[in-house]
Amino acid sequence: MKKLIPLFLTLSLVQTSIANECVIESKSEKYTLHISPEISDYDRHAFGPNHFWQWIDADQDCQNTRAEILISSSLNPTTLTTDKCNVLNGLWLDPYSGNLFENAKDLDIDHIVPLKELHESGAADLGANEKILLANSLLGPSNLIAVWNSLNRSKRDLEPHQWLPPNTEYKCEYLSKWLEVKHYWGLSVDNDECLGLRNLYIDCPSQSSN
């Protein structure tokens, strides 16, 4: 005989499930993310080889992830060092400021969802190699972007309700990228992040590239 679950318990389970979900909507898009407290004990070096943070050269062509991003995002052909491993010059549009840059030294490669946030929202449970691959991943929605180093350093590890690019025209695209990365990798949000994203994203038009 099938065992019935009391109605009050069924309602309680449904309410708990809903309470643990963060639904974030714009005018045309909807994301549902799991709500979970942030995980502590973040160590940036855990995302680098031999427990030391640095970009990796995944395809062994001497150009690390930073160089790959700079080359692929430059609006003009890039000038490389003699060994072809590092980027010297190009032409980049920094979406955070809306400014153009020609010297690669003026740019950082930003993790849109910062490494600390990745850790706190689920990546803490990954193995060492998985963390390294996630930090350097060019798969799925891009979490890596070339930006003016000054703004990247002012952003630090802040969430969108704490920091947004000063270029207001990029606000909605930035929020969409944050949500796409979280959704793609199955990462959670905390309560403050959920509320902040809901309030910021609600008036945004579609940013989907699909």
One Martini backbone bead per residue (centre of mass of N, CA, C, O) as a GRO file, in nm:
protein
  210
    1MET     BB    1   0.096   0.036   0.023
    2LYS     BB    2   0.076   0.362  -0.018
    3LYS     BB    3   0.242   0.619   0.124
    4LEU     BB    4   0.134   0.897   0.290
    5ILE     BB    5   0.172   1.239   0.298
    6PRO     BB    6   0.117   1.479   0.483
    7LEU     BB    7   0.006   1.785   0.404
    8PHE     BB    8   0.185   1.960   0.594
    9LEU     BB    9   0.452   1.828   0.490
   10THR     BB   10   0.427   1.897   0.194
   11LEU     BB   11   0.417   2.206   0.231
   12SER     BB   12   0.690   2.228   0.375
   13LEU     BB   13   0.866   2.119   0.142
   14VAL     BB   14   0.786   2.331  -0.068
   15GLN     BB   15   0.871   2.583   0.094
   16THR     BB   16   1.168   2.501   0.122
   17SER     BB   17   1.232   2.489  -0.182
   18ILE     BB   18   1.157   2.783  -0.244
   19ALA     BB   19   1.347   2.916  -0.028
   20ASN     BB   20   1.610   2.779  -0.190
   21GLU     BB   21   1.524   2.977  -0.423
   22CYS     BB   22   1.644   3.188  -0.693
   23VAL     BB   23   1.453   3.423  -0.870
   24ILE     BB   24   1.562   3.575  -1.180
   25GLU     BB   25   1.433   3.866  -1.357
   26SER     BB   26   1.358   3.996  -1.653
   27LYS     BB   27   1.186   4.087  -1.931
   28SER     BB   28   1.304   3.783  -2.078
   29GLU     BB   29   1.448   3.648  -1.823
   30LYS     BB   30   1.540   3.333  -1.637
   31TYR     BB   31   1.665   3.248  -1.309
   32THR     BB   32   1.762   2.948  -1.119
   33LEU     BB   33   1.892   2.948  -0.790
   34HIS     BB   34   2.068   2.842  -0.531
   35ILE     BB   35   2.046   2.874  -0.183
   36SER     BB   36   2.352   2.951   0.002
   37PRO     BB   37   2.587   2.956   0.207
   38GLU     BB   38   2.891   3.060   0.244
   39ILE     BB   39   3.212   2.952   0.190
   40SER     BB   40   3.493   2.924   0.350
   41ASP     BB   41   3.837   2.916   0.315
   42TYR     BB   42   3.981   3.089   0.113
   43ASP     BB   43   4.223   3.008  -0.164
   44ARG     BB   44   4.375   3.126  -0.436
   45HIS     BB   45   4.600   2.901  -0.482
   46ALA     BB   46   4.393   2.662  -0.543
   47PHE     BB   47   4.371   2.778  -0.863
   48GLY     BB   48   4.667   2.667  -0.887
   49PRO     BB   49   4.949   2.535  -0.960
   50ASN     BB   50   5.100   2.411  -0.690
   51HIS     BB   51   4.958   2.619  -0.505
   52PHE     BB   52   4.978   2.861  -0.736
   53TRP     BB   53   4.891   3.151  -0.869
   54GLN     BB   54   4.824   3.102  -1.223
   55TRP     BB   55   4.840   3.088  -1.539
   56ILE     BB   56   4.770   2.866  -1.795
   57ASP     BB   57   4.883   2.623  -2.055
   58ALA     BB   58   4.666   2.416  -2.197
   59ASP     BB   59   4.799   2.383  -2.513
   60GLN     BB   60   5.114   2.420  -2.524
   61ASP     BB   61   5.197   2.727  -2.683
   62CYS     BB   62   5.300   2.952  -2.449
   63GLN     BB   63   5.004   3.057  -2.414
   64ASN     BB   64   4.823   3.177  -2.188
   65THR     BB   65   4.523   3.279  -2.086
   66ARG     BB   66   4.581   3.575  -2.109
   67ALA     BB   67   4.684   3.574  -2.401
   68GLU     BB   68   4.432   3.451  -2.531
   69ILE     BB   69   4.240   3.682  -2.457
   70LEU     BB   70   4.394   3.917  -2.586
   71ILE     BB   71   4.390   3.808  -2.876
   72SER     BB   72   4.073   3.753  -2.910
   73SER     BB   73   3.987   4.071  -2.813
   74SER     BB   74   4.124   4.216  -3.023
   75LEU     BB   75   4.069   4.458  -3.279
   76ASN     BB   76   4.365   4.401  -3.339
   77PRO     BB   77   4.650   4.304  -3.411
   78THR     BB   78   4.901   4.163  -3.230
   79THR     BB   79   5.181   4.218  -3.026
   80LEU     BB   80   5.464   4.021  -2.971
   81THR     BB   81   5.691   3.859  -2.848
   82THR     BB   82   5.956   3.693  -2.970
   83ASP     BB   83   5.831   3.406  -2.852
   84LYS     BB   84   5.499   3.438  -2.869
   85CYS     BB   85   5.378   3.442  -2.555
   86ASN     BB   86   5.334   3.757  -2.537
   87VAL     BB   87   5.159   4.059  -2.490
   88LEU     BB   88   5.186   4.404  -2.585
   89ASN     BB   89   4.980   4.480  -2.826
   90GLY     BB   90   4.668   4.658  -2.920
   91LEU     BB   91   4.294   4.659  -2.919
   92TRP     BB   92   4.086   4.759  -2.646
   93LEU     BB   93   3.762   4.720  -2.508
   94ASP     BB   94   3.648   4.840  -2.211
   95PRO     BB   95   3.344   4.777  -2.060
   96TYR     BB   96   3.372   4.918  -1.778
   97SER     BB   97   3.454   5.215  -1.920
   98GLY     BB   98   3.467   5.247  -2.257
   99ASN     BB   99   3.768   5.215  -2.320
  100LEU     BB  100   4.072   5.239  -2.488
  101PHE     BB  101   4.348   5.002  -2.549
  102GLU     BB  102   4.710   4.924  -2.632
  103ASN     BB  103   4.829   4.831  -2.359
  104ALA     BB  104   4.858   4.536  -2.188
  105LYS     BB  105   4.946   4.658  -1.904
  106ASP     BB  106   4.644   4.791  -1.859
  107LEU     BB  107   4.555   4.485  -1.824
  108ASP     BB  108   4.317   4.260  -1.708
  109ILE     BB  109   4.195   3.941  -1.612
  110ASP     BB  110   3.869   3.890  -1.544
  111HIS     BB  111   3.656   3.756  -1.309
  112ILE     BB  112   3.342   3.803  -1.299
  113VAL     BB  113   3.343   3.562  -1.119
  114PRO     BB  114   3.515   3.535  -0.864
  115LEU     BB  115   3.708   3.315  -0.704
  116LYS     BB  116   3.580   3.353  -0.426
  117GLU     BB  117   3.288   3.311  -0.530
  118LEU     BB  118   3.326   3.031  -0.640
  119HIS     BB  119   3.398   2.902  -0.374
  120GLU     BB  120   3.141   2.999  -0.202
  121SER     BB  121   2.932   2.862  -0.445
  122GLY     BB  122   3.103   2.545  -0.481
  123ALA     BB  123   3.420   2.510  -0.560
  124ALA     BB  124   3.524   2.387  -0.289
  125ASP     BB  125   3.441   2.080  -0.389
  126LEU     BB  126   3.669   2.069  -0.570
  127GLY     BB  127   3.930   1.972  -0.721
  128ALA     BB  128   4.231   2.083  -0.807
  129ASN     BB  129   4.201   2.057  -1.122
  130GLU     BB  130   3.915   2.182  -1.142
  131LYS     BB  131   3.992   2.464  -1.039
  132ILE     BB  132   4.193   2.532  -1.262
  133LEU     BB  133   3.996   2.501  -1.501
  134LEU     BB  134   3.788   2.709  -1.407
  135ALA     BB  135   3.989   2.960  -1.397
  136ASN     BB  136   4.059   2.888  -1.731
  137SER     BB  137   3.794   2.884  -1.875
  138LEU     BB  138   3.655   2.873  -2.230
  139LEU     BB  139   3.388   2.761  -2.151
  140GLY     BB  140   3.109   2.862  -2.213
  141PRO     BB  141   3.044   3.112  -2.037
  142SER     BB  142   3.226   3.381  -1.999
  143ASN     BB  143   3.463   3.465  -1.716
  144LEU     BB  144   3.657   3.620  -1.920
  145ILE     BB  145   3.812   3.958  -1.915
  146ALA     BB  146   3.929   4.245  -2.061
  147VAL     BB  147   4.054   4.500  -1.835
  148TRP     BB  148   4.103   4.757  -1.652
  149ASN     BB  149   4.304   4.734  -1.382
  150SER     BB  150   4.177   4.947  -1.194
  151LEU     BB  151   3.887   4.824  -1.191
  152ASN     BB  152   3.953   4.538  -1.105
  153ARG     BB  153   4.076   4.633  -0.825
  154SER     BB  154   3.810   4.770  -0.724
  155LYS     BB  155   3.632   4.514  -0.726
  156ARG     BB  156   3.754   4.247  -0.660
  157ASP     BB  157   3.509   4.036  -0.468
  158LEU     BB  158   3.251   4.163  -0.562
  159GLU     BB  159   2.925   4.201  -0.586
  160PRO     BB  160   2.682   4.356  -0.771
  161HIS     BB  161   2.558   4.512  -0.512
  162GLN     BB  162   2.869   4.638  -0.463
  163TRP     BB  163   2.949   4.619  -0.786
  164LEU     BB  164   2.981   4.821  -1.083
  165PRO     BB  165   3.026   4.929  -1.372
  166PRO     BB  166   3.057   5.261  -1.473
  167ASN     BB  167   2.940   5.150  -1.732
  168THR     BB  168   2.603   5.154  -1.769
  169GLU     BB  169   2.573   5.001  -2.051
  170TYR     BB  170   2.697   4.722  -1.906
  171LYS     BB  171   2.523   4.619  -1.674
  172CYS     BB  172   2.336   4.390  -1.798
  173GLU     BB  173   2.564   4.218  -1.914
  174TYR     BB  174   2.706   4.164  -1.650
  175LEU     BB  175   2.470   4.025  -1.506
  176SER     BB  176   2.429   3.802  -1.717
  177LYS     BB  177   2.709   3.674  -1.691
  178TRP     BB  178   2.690   3.601  -1.396
  179LEU     BB  179   2.440   3.415  -1.426
  180GLU     BB  180   2.550   3.220  -1.642
  181VAL     BB  181   2.783   3.110  -1.475
  182LYS     BB  182   2.621   3.006  -1.235
  183HIS     BB  183   2.434   2.819  -1.399
  184TYR     BB  184   2.640   2.643  -1.559
  185TRP     BB  185   2.803   2.553  -1.275
  186GLY     BB  186   2.602   2.529  -1.027
  187LEU     BB  187   2.580   2.788  -0.857
  188SER     BB  188   2.534   2.978  -0.586
  189VAL     BB  189   2.350   3.189  -0.359
  190ASP     BB  190   2.295   3.437  -0.153
  191ASN     BB  191   2.070   3.641  -0.014
  192ASP     BB  192   2.195   3.917  -0.093
  193GLU     BB  193   2.253   3.846  -0.387
  194CYS     BB  194   1.968   3.781  -0.473
  195LEU     BB  195   1.838   4.056  -0.411
  196GLY     BB  196   2.029   4.227  -0.581
  197LEU     BB  197   1.976   4.090  -0.858
  198ARG     BB  198   1.676   4.140  -0.873
  199ASN     BB  199   1.687   4.456  -0.863
  200LEU     BB  200   1.889   4.495  -1.112
  201TYR     BB  201   1.750   4.293  -1.347
  202ILE     BB  202   1.443   4.360  -1.400
  203ASP     BB  203   1.504   4.599  -1.640
  204CYS     BB  204   1.633   4.410  -1.834
  205PRO     BB  205   1.712   4.313  -2.123
  206SER     BB  206   1.804   4.104  -2.344
  207GLN     BB  207   2.132   3.900  -2.343
  208SER     BB  208   2.107   3.675  -2.526
  209SER     BB  209   2.300   3.455  -2.757
  210ASN     BB  210   2.073   3.234  -2.857
   0.00000   0.00000   0.00000
